[in-house]
Amino acid sequence: MPRPVVSCLVVVGLAGISFAGPAEATQPNAKAASTSKATVPAKSRPAKAAPAVPAGPPAAAQQPGPPAGPFYSPGRFGEQVHAVRWDLALVGGALLGVGLRDWDWGGSKFDTIDEGWFGSNTRHGGMDKIGHAFSTYVISDLLTDRIRANATNPTGAEITGALLGFSIMGLAETVDGFTGKHRFSTEDIIANGAGAVFSVFRNAVPGLRDKLDFRLMYTPASFERPGVTPDEFTIIPPYERQRYIMALKGSGFETFKATPLRYLEVQAGFQARGFGDNERKLNYPIERNFYVGVGLNLNEILFGKAPYPNLARYRDTGAGWATRKALEYLQVPYTAVYHGNTVSRIQR
């Protein structure tokens, strides 16, 4: 029984004894009023009032309640992992397929490499580091969603999702150590950590997920220089066809929710060019470009409340969920207007 309840019962019991005991003990002997079988008690003297029990603070205030459970614990981590075990199997299978198909996993002995970050003398100008952060972020984010949908107690789902995303990408990076082309990189592990932290931050801060997206654009050929796309097919687009974008969505702000500005986004992007093998062969210059622009919020246009017919009624169906998630992580070409600025350019 909880301590506050026991305290209340003790106080009530003591009060009952204090009032009942004196009343019974002070009753005098009675004289018979007649010779009939029924007797009438004599008039008794008034009983002395029992001493008052001083009123104290409420029992709940005297005894603290049971301590609240921890916000997060290893046990909760295990429960949430179990809730998404099939999702983990699906992610692991997809990553294994890409690794064997595109990354030549298991092709050599384990080796490491110091890749650097965003310098002009690096292999990819930092695109690989943003790619690692983005991949970890997406995996963490999706697992967070699945934990919130399936776990008995989803509290701390963003932490479990990020730990799982970081672990999966860390395992992938370790296996990269067994490929002669890529090798194990400490910088990639740090980038994975940055993506996991961003996922926690975006999911833990109230309202931030409605305001900010981190996306990848697979740039169309018309955006790029001639001849840069590799001849062989790859599941993941090559770095020379990638652009990473942060989108600030008007629909996430109360001020704009009832205005047409909810259909617009302010975007900022980054790409590096000239680092790919084909670009080197064609003597294209090394460039790093930043972009700012205004884009369309396709999720709001297609699935938000609108005065025109759209797909809002399909928002919570399986197909609707998949489409909304895809638009959350992928930037559709030709849906934004950008102004680019080349921050560095090195002619070969």
N, C-alpha and C positions, 0 to 999 in steps of 0.2 A: 504494500500500500504506500503511496507517495507520502513523503514526510509532511507536507502542508495539511493533508487530510488527517493524519494522525494527530497533529497539533490541535486542529479544530476539535476532534473528539475528546482529547484530554481536557481542553478548556471547558467544553460543555459538560463533561462528566463531573469535574470539580465543582462547577456552579450548581449542578443538580444536588450533589451531596450537601453543599453548604445551605441550600434552601430547605431540603426535605428533612435532614437530620434534626435541626432545632425544633421544627414544628411538631415532630413526633415526640420528642423528649420532654416538652414543656406542658403536655396535656395533663390536668389534675384529675384526682379520683372523683367519681360522680356519686351523689346520693340518690336513692330511689325516690321517685316522686309519688308513687302509689304502689299498692300491693298487686297490681296486675302483672302478668307475665312479661309484658313489654316494659322495658325500662327506658327512661329518658335521661340522657347525660346531663349532668349539672352544668350550670353556666361556668365556663372556664375563663381564666384570665387571658387577656390579649397576649399572644406570643411575641416574644422579642424579635425584632427584625434581624434577619441574618446579615452579617457583615457583607458589604458590597465588594464584589471582585473588581479590582481596578481594571478599567478598560485599557487595553494595550493596542498596539498596531495590529492590523489584520495578520492572521496566521501565515498567509502567503508571503507577507512582507518580512515576517520573522525568519522564515526558513526559505532559502533560495530553492527554486525549482531545479529539476534535473538539467544538467548541462546540455546545450544543443549539440546535435551531431556535427561532425566535421563537414565542411563544404565539399571536400574531396578526400578520397582515401584509396589505398590500393584495392580494397574490396570493391568499391564502386567502379574503379577502372576495369577490374575483371568482369563485373556484371555487364558493363557497357560493351566491352569487347565481345562477350558472348552474344549480345543482342545483335551484333552486326557481323557475325562469323561468316555468313554466306556472302556478304558484301566484300569482306576482306578476301575471300577466295576469288571473287570475280575480279577485284583490282589486281591481285597477285597474278592471276592467269593472263590478264591483259598486258601487264608489265612484262611478264615472261615472254609473251609472243612478240612484243616490240623489241625486247632485248635480243632475242635470238634472230629476229628478222633484220633489224636495222643496226644493232650495236655489236654484233659478232661476239656475244658472251661465250666465254670458255675457249677463246682462240689462242691463249698464251698463258705463261706463268704470271703470277701476281706481280704488279709493278706500280709504282707511284709516279706522280708528276707534279711539278710546281707550275701551275698555269697562270698565275697572276689574276688581275681583275679586269679593268677596262682600258688598259694601255694599248697604244697602237702596235706594240710588239707582241701582243697576246694572240692566241690562235683564233679567237672569235670576237674580239673587241668587247667582251662582257656579255654578249648575247647568250652564251651558254650559262652564265651565272644567273641572269634574269630568268632564263628557261628553267633552271633548277628550282629557283624560288617559286615560280609560277606553278610548276608541276606539284610541288609539295603543298602549296596553298590550295590548289583545286582538290587534290586527294583529301586533305584535311577537312576542307569545307564540305565535300560530299559526305564524308563519314560522319561529320557533326550533324548534318541533316538526318542521316539514317539513324543515328543514335537517338536523336530527339523524337523520331517517329516510332522507335521500337523498344527503347529501354524502359524498364519499370520506373526508374528514377533518372531522368535525363540531366539533372543538375551537374554542371561541369562537363557537359558533352563536348564543348569546344576544346577543353583540355585533352580529353581522350582522343578526339579526332586529330588534334595536332600532334600528339605523341605517336599515334599510329601512322599518320602521314610522314612524319619525320623518320620513323623507323623503317617504313617501306622504302623511302627514297635513299635512306642510308644503306640499306641492304643492296639496293640497286647499284649504288656507287661502289660498294665493296666488290660486287661482281664485275663492275667496270674495270677493276684492277686486274682482271684476268683477260682483258682484251688488249692487244698490242696497240690499237689505235687510240683508245681513250685513257685507260689507266686510272688509278685511284687518285682523287684530288681533294686535299683538305679544304680548298676554297669552295668546292662544290658542296661539301658538308655544311660549311658556314652558310652558304646561300640557301640550302635546304632549311636550316634553322630559321633564317629570316622569313621564308615563306610560311613556316609553321606559326611563327609569332604573329605575323600579319593576319593569319586566319583566326587565331585566338582573339586578337584585338578587334577585328571586324565583327566577330560573332558575340563578343562579350560586352562591347559598348552599346547601350541601347540606341536603336535607330540608325546606327552606322551602316548596317548592311543594306538598308533602304536608300542610302545616300551614295555609297561608293562601290564601284566594281573595278576589278583588275582583270584585264582581258588580253587575249592574243588575237591578232589579225594575221591571217594567211594572205599576204598581199598578192593581188592578181598580177599577171605578167605585165600589164600596162603600167604598173607602178614601178617596174624594175628596168634595169639595163638589159639590153639584148644578150641572150646566151648565158644567163647566170644560173638557170635552173638545171640541176643534174639530170642526166639522161635516164638514170634508173629511178624506179618508183620507190618512195619511202613513205611509211605510215605517218611519221612526224615530219612536217615541212622543214626543209633545210633552213639554217639561220639566215641565209640571204633572202628568204621569203617571209621572214617573221617581223612583226612590229608589236611591241608591248604597250598597252594603253591603260591609263587610269581614267575612269569616267565618273564625274560628279553629277548625280541625277537630280533634276529639279523635282521629281515626284517624291523624293524623300524629305522634302522640306514643307512644313505646314503652310508657310507663306505662299507656296506655289501650287499646292494641291488642287485648288479650285480655279487655276488659271491655265492658259495654254502653255506656260513655261514648264509644266509637268511633263510635256512630251519632248523636252530638250535636255541635252547634257553638255557640260563643259569637259573637254577631254585634253589629256596631255600624254604624249607618246615618245618612245625612244626606239631607235634602230641603229645598227652598225652595218656598214657595207664595205666590200672590198677585201674581206677576210676569207671568203670561200675559195675553194680550189679553182673553180672556173673563172672567178673574178680575177684571181692572180694570173691565170694563164692569159687572160685578155688585157692584163695591165690596167685594170680599173683602179682608180685611186682609193685609198683607205679613208672612209668617212664615218663620222658619228653624228647622227641627226636627232634633234629634238623637235617635237611637233606640239602645237596647241590648236584646238579647233572646237567647233560646235557640231554636235551630232544629234541624231534622232534616238530617243529612248524607245526602242522597239518593243520591249516588254510592256511598257505602259500603253503604247499605241495598240498593241494586239490584245492584251489581256486586262488592261485597266478599265475602270468605269468610264464610259465615254458616251457622248450624245449621238454616236453613230454606231452602226452594227460592227461588232468585232468578235473576238474569240473568248470573251470573258467567261461565258458559261462553260467553256472547256478548260478553264484555268486549273482546276484540281483533278482533272483526269490524268491518266498515265502519260498520254501523249502531250497534254498541256504542261505537265510538270517537266518532262524531258525537254520540251522546246524552251521553256522559261529558263531552265538551268543552262542550256546551250547558249542562249543569248546573254546570260550572266557572265560567261567565261570567254565567249568568242565575239569578236567585233566583225560585223558584216561589212565588207567593202562597199564603198559608194553610199554609205549612210551618214557620212560626216564630211565636213569641209575643214581642211587643215592648212595651217601656215607652218612651213618647215624652216628650221634654222640649223645650218651646218656648224657645229661647234669645233670641229677639227677636220682637216683634209690634208692628206699626205699623198703626193703624186709618186707613183712608182718610177 
